[in-house]
């Protein structure tokens, strides 16, 4: 029986990337939002507006997803702000999933911008897992105009963790035999579904890394 091969595919800074791709590929704009300090946020005049997505250059100013827009503007007064276009995002997500289905019919969408793809038994079609992932990553860029991270493993949890190891536009593996080297040194908060409350409880018990948790009673 073939070893399970699961991809986790995640669009990088999806809302901003999809807005940028649409403006460049469809509207013909020369400025790419991904190349300048920019964010997707709601009403620029509202103090309650928060950052939904940010570009790489915006991140260099210390701007974080989820922070209030007025704080981001204090960090970068020349920040370019674009309003969200949910109709566009739904369409982009649909095209994204349709492309994934050309690699395997077994696609499980987890959110608007990420999905798991069961690539088990597809090596004769696409080659070894890393080669297949590189083809997928390249096709998303060439056909849809945005970048993705692809995590590869034998189950969904590890594939998700692999995709988060380093961004953007990367392919990473995290098979069980790689866990001790790649996963255990990470902060326990990096474990999928561990939130702030759980992190506090674990640290109270002296568990600071995923390795600490793996070795715990």
C-alpha positions in Angstrom: 0.0 0.0 0.0 1.4 3.4 -1.0 2.5 5.8 1.7 0.0 8.6 2.3 1.1 11.9 0.8 -0.8 15.0 1.8 -0.2 18.5 0.6 -1.3 21.6 2.5 -1.6 24.5 0.1 -1.9 28.0 1.5 -2.2 31.2 -0.5 0.3 33.8 0.7 -1.4 36.9 2.2 -4.4 35.8 0.2 -6.6 38.9 0.2 -3.8 41.3 -0.6 -2.4 38.9 -3.2 -5.7 38.4 -4.9 -6.4 42.1 -5.0 -2.9 42.7 -6.4 -3.2 39.9 -9.0 -6.5 41.3 -10.2 -5.2 44.8 -10.5 -2.1 43.7 -12.5 -3.5 40.9 -14.6 -7.0 42.2 -15.3 -6.9 46.0 -14.8 -3.4 46.3 -16.2 -2.0 48.4 -13.4 1.8 48.7 -13.3 2.1 49.0 -9.6 1.9 45.7 -7.7 0.6 46.0 -4.2 2.9 43.2 -3.1 5.9 45.4 -4.0 5.0 48.4 -1.8 3.9 48.9 1.8 0.2 48.0 1.4 -2.7 46.5 3.4 -6.2 45.3 2.9 -8.5 47.0 5.5 -12.0 48.4 5.8 -13.0 52.0 5.8 -9.9 54.1 6.0 -11.7 56.8 8.0 -12.9 54.4 10.7 -10.8 53.9 13.8 -12.3 50.5 14.2 -10.9 49.2 10.9 -8.4 46.4 11.2 -5.7 45.0 8.9 -7.0 41.9 7.0 -3.8 41.3 5.0 -0.4 43.0 4.5 2.4 43.0 1.9 5.9 42.0 2.6 7.2 45.6 2.6 4.4 46.5 5.1 5.6 43.7 7.4 9.0 45.3 7.5 7.4 48.3 9.2 6.1 46.0 11.9 2.6 46.0 10.6 0.6 43.0 11.8 -2.6 41.3 10.5 -5.4 42.0 13.0 -4.0 45.3 14.3 -6.0 48.6 14.0 -5.5 50.5 10.8 -4.7 53.7 12.6 -1.8 52.1 14.4 -0.5 50.7 11.0 -0.7 54.2 9.6 1.3 55.6 12.5 4.1 53.1 11.6 3.9 53.8 7.9 2.2 57.1 7.0 2.6 56.3 3.2 0.8 53.0 3.6 -1.4 52.1 0.6 -4.8 50.9 1.9 -7.2 49.0 -0.3 -10.7 47.9 0.7 -11.6 44.2 0.7 -13.5 42.8 -2.3 -15.1 39.7 -1.0 -16.8 38.8 -4.4 -13.3 38.8 -5.9 -11.9 36.7 -3.1 -14.7 34.1 -3.5 -14.0 33.9 -7.2 -10.2 33.6 -6.6 -10.7 30.9 -4.1 -12.9 28.9 -6.5 -10.2 29.1 -9.2 -7.6 28.1 -6.7 -9.5 25.0 -5.7 -10.3 24.1 -9.3 -6.6 24.2 -10.1 -5.8 21.9 -7.1 -8.3 19.4 -8.4 -6.3 19.1 -11.6 -3.6 17.5 -9.5 -5.9 15.2 -7.4 -9.7 14.9 -7.0 -9.2 14.5 -3.3 -9.2 18.2 -2.1 -10.5 19.3 1.3 -10.9 23.0 1.5 -10.1 24.2 5.1 -10.7 28.0 4.6 -11.1 30.4 1.7 -7.3 30.4 1.1 -6.1 27.0 2.1 -6.8 23.3 1.4 -5.4 19.9 1.8 -4.8 17.7 -1.3 -4.4 14.0 -1.0 -1.6 13.2 -3.5 -1.3 9.5 -2.5 -0.6 7.3 -5.5 -0.1 10.2 -8.0 3.7 9.8 -8.5 3.3 8.4 -12.0 1.4 11.5 -13.0 3.3 14.2 -11.2 6.6 12.6 -10.0 7.9 12.6 -6.4 6.1 14.7 -3.9 8.5 17.6 -3.8 8.6 17.7 -7.6 4.8 17.7 -7.8 4.6 20.4 -5.2 7.0 22.6 -7.2 4.8 22.1 -10.3 1.7 23.0 -8.4 3.3 26.1 -6.9 4.6 27.2 -10.4 1.2 26.7 -12.0 -0.6 28.7 -9.4 1.7 31.6 -10.1 1.6 31.3 -13.9 -2.1 30.7 -14.2 -3.6 32.6 -11.3 -0.9 35.2 -10.5 -0.3 34.6 -6.8 2.1 32.6 -4.7 1.4 29.7 -2.3 3.2 27.7 0.3 3.0 23.9 0.0 3.6 21.6 3.0 4.1 17.9 2.4 3.7 15.1 4.8 1.8 11.8 5.5 -1.1 13.4 7.4 -3.0 16.7 7.5 -1.5 18.1 10.7 2.1 17.7 9.7 1.4 19.0 6.2 -0.2 22.1 7.7 2.8 22.5 10.0 5.2 22.0 7.1 3.5 24.8 5.1 4.0 27.2 8.0 7.8 26.6 8.5 8.9 29.4 6.2 7.0 31.8 4.0 6.3 33.0 1.3 6.4 30.9 -1.9 8.1 27.8 -0.4 7.8 24.1 -0.4 8.6 22.2 2.8 8.4 18.6 3.9 7.6 17.4 7.5 7.4 13.6 7.5 7.3 11.8 10.9 11.1 11.0 10.7 11.8 14.8 10.3 9.7 15.9 13.4 12.5 15.9 15.9 14.7 18.1 13.7 12.2 20.4 12.2 9.2 20.5 14.5 10.3 19.9 18.1 12.5 23.1 18.4 9.5 25.3 17.5 7.6 27.3 20.2 4.6 25.3 21.4 2.3 28.1 20.2 3.3 27.1 16.6 1.5 23.8 17.0 -1.7 23.8 15.0 -4.8 24.8 17.1 -2.7 25.8 20.1 -4.0 29.3 21.1 -2.9 31.9 23.6 -4.9 30.3 26.6 -3.4 26.9 26.0 0.0 28.3 25.5 -0.2 30.0 28.9 -1.3 26.7 30.6 1.5 24.8 28.9 4.2 27.3 29.9 2.9 27.2 33.5 3.8 23.4 33.3 7.2 24.2 31.9 6.4 23.3 28.3 7.8 25.9 26.0 8.5 24.0 22.8 6.7 21.4 20.7 9.5 19.0 21.7 8.8 19.6 25.4 5.2 18.7 24.8 6.1 15.6 22.8 8.3 14.3 25.6 5.8 15.2 28.4 3.7 12.7 30.3 
